[in-house]
């Protein structure tokens, strides 16, 4: 089933359709940037517990690293 569409008749309607297209393109661009930024952030490896550096100060005696976490 085909639907026959007429071209916009008035200059005002043409301008309106052009502006709607521009706004939709801007929204698509912004959403794409947000998605790409989130993908880049998700791709970076997070620091695991073994990689965390802990500074311990002690005045003699034994220091147990498992208590520090």
C-alpha positions in Angstrom: 0.0 0.0 0.0 1.5 3.3 -1.0 0.6 6.6 0.4 0.8 9.6 -1.8 2.3 12.7 -0.2 2.2 16.1 -1.5 5.1 18.5 -1.2 4.8 21.3 1.4 3.0 24.1 -0.3 3.9 27.2 1.6 7.3 28.7 2.3 6.5 28.7 6.0 5.9 25.0 5.9 9.2 24.4 4.0 11.1 26.4 6.6 9.3 24.6 9.4 10.3 21.2 8.0 13.9 22.3 7.5 14.2 23.6 11.1 12.7 20.3 12.4 15.4 18.4 10.4 18.1 20.6 11.8 17.0 20.2 15.4 16.7 16.4 15.0 20.2 16.3 13.5 21.6 18.3 16.5 19.8 15.9 19.0 21.2 12.9 17.1 24.7 14.4 17.2 24.5 15.1 21.0 23.2 11.6 21.7 26.0 10.0 19.6 28.6 12.0 21.5 27.2 10.9 24.8 27.2 7.2 23.7 30.7 7.4 22.4 32.0 9.0 25.6 30.3 6.4 27.8 31.8 3.6 25.6 35.3 5.1 26.0 34.9 5.4 29.7 33.6 1.8 30.0 36.6 0.5 28.0 39.1 1.8 30.5 40.1 -0.9 33.0 39.2 0.0 36.6 41.7 -0.4 39.3 41.3 -3.7 41.0 41.8 -4.4 44.7 45.2 -5.8 44.1 46.4 -2.6 42.2 45.3 -0.2 45.0 48.3 1.3 46.7 48.0 1.7 50.5 50.4 3.8 52.5 50.9 2.4 56.0 53.0 4.0 58.7 54.0 2.0 61.7 56.1 2.5 64.8 57.6 -0.9 65.0 55.8 -4.2 65.3 54.1 -6.2 62.6 51.7 -4.7 60.1 49.1 -6.9 58.5 48.0 -5.7 55.1 44.7 -7.5 55.2 43.5 -5.3 58.1 44.2 -2.2 56.0 41.6 -3.1 53.5 
